[in-house]
Amino acid sequence: MPNRSGIISHNANLKRPDELLKKMKAVNSVNGLNYTHKELCTQGFVICNTLTGILKATLDQPGKDPEGNIFLFLEGEIFNLKEVMAHLGISEEITICDMLLLLYLKEGLEFVNHLNGEFSIVIYHKSEQRLIIFTDHLSSKPIYYLEEGNSLLFGSEKKSILAIAENSVEIDPVGLLQMFVHTHNLGGRTFIKNLKCIPPASYLECVKGKVVIRRYASLMRFSVPKSLPSPNLLVEQWGEEINQATLRRLEGKNRILLNLSGGYDSR
């Protein structure tokens, strides 16, 4: 599975960054499979995106500005790339991460509202030591985070964080109870104390030790009309929606991939 690990230090250089990268690569890989590791190691910041190569277009990472100050990493897919290109006035092909970075530089934090896809996006401003992490509307690519001392650890799986954490962790009894009752954690909680999940349609921003989470879009709301169409018509409309969603996901691909749940051992 594609995976991500990262850490940012608030007020000091990270100790042994090479060792941190080694741990990130090890925990994100499975023996017998080939992976590509896209990494960035700067003063106070280390990130490693581990990719399988199934989605070839995502291997060109990170996107970066001409000054080499802003970096963008992507996990997942963007389905409306043609619309993004049209919005930016781009005709020639560029990498997806470079395109997303151009959109970010043009629109600022609002750029994410132009995207249709399943993704998590990490943007790092080197000069400001500013980290921003975006989730999609459903948080289909979860991102977990843990504040530890002067550092913020983040990853697409809990194990990605635990592998680089310096301190031992404790079980969160409420989070564990949620798993037993709902088979899922609620409200960004996990069964590990202080290890949380960024909510859907939100972004985490970390600057100089201050961590804030803001929502960039409201969650889906539903209203029930006074009268409903016939069940047959509703089935046809729903079927067409599924068909269009599938076509968006298959566009530009020469193969079909089915994602199967990993159960309790998955993210």
Secondary structure, DSSP 8 states (H G I E B T S, - for coil): --EEEEEEESSS--S-HHHHHHHHHHHT--TTS--EEEEEEETTEEEEEEE-SSSGGG-S--EE-TTS-EEEEEEEEES-HHHHHHHHT--S---HHHHHHHHHHHHGGGGGGG--EEEEEEEEETTTTEEEEEE-TT-SS--EEEEETTEEEEESSHHHHHTT-SS---B-HHHHHHHHHHSS--TT--SBTTEEE--TTEEEEEETTEEEEEESS--------SS---HHHHHHHHHHHHHHHHHHHHTT-SS-------GGG--
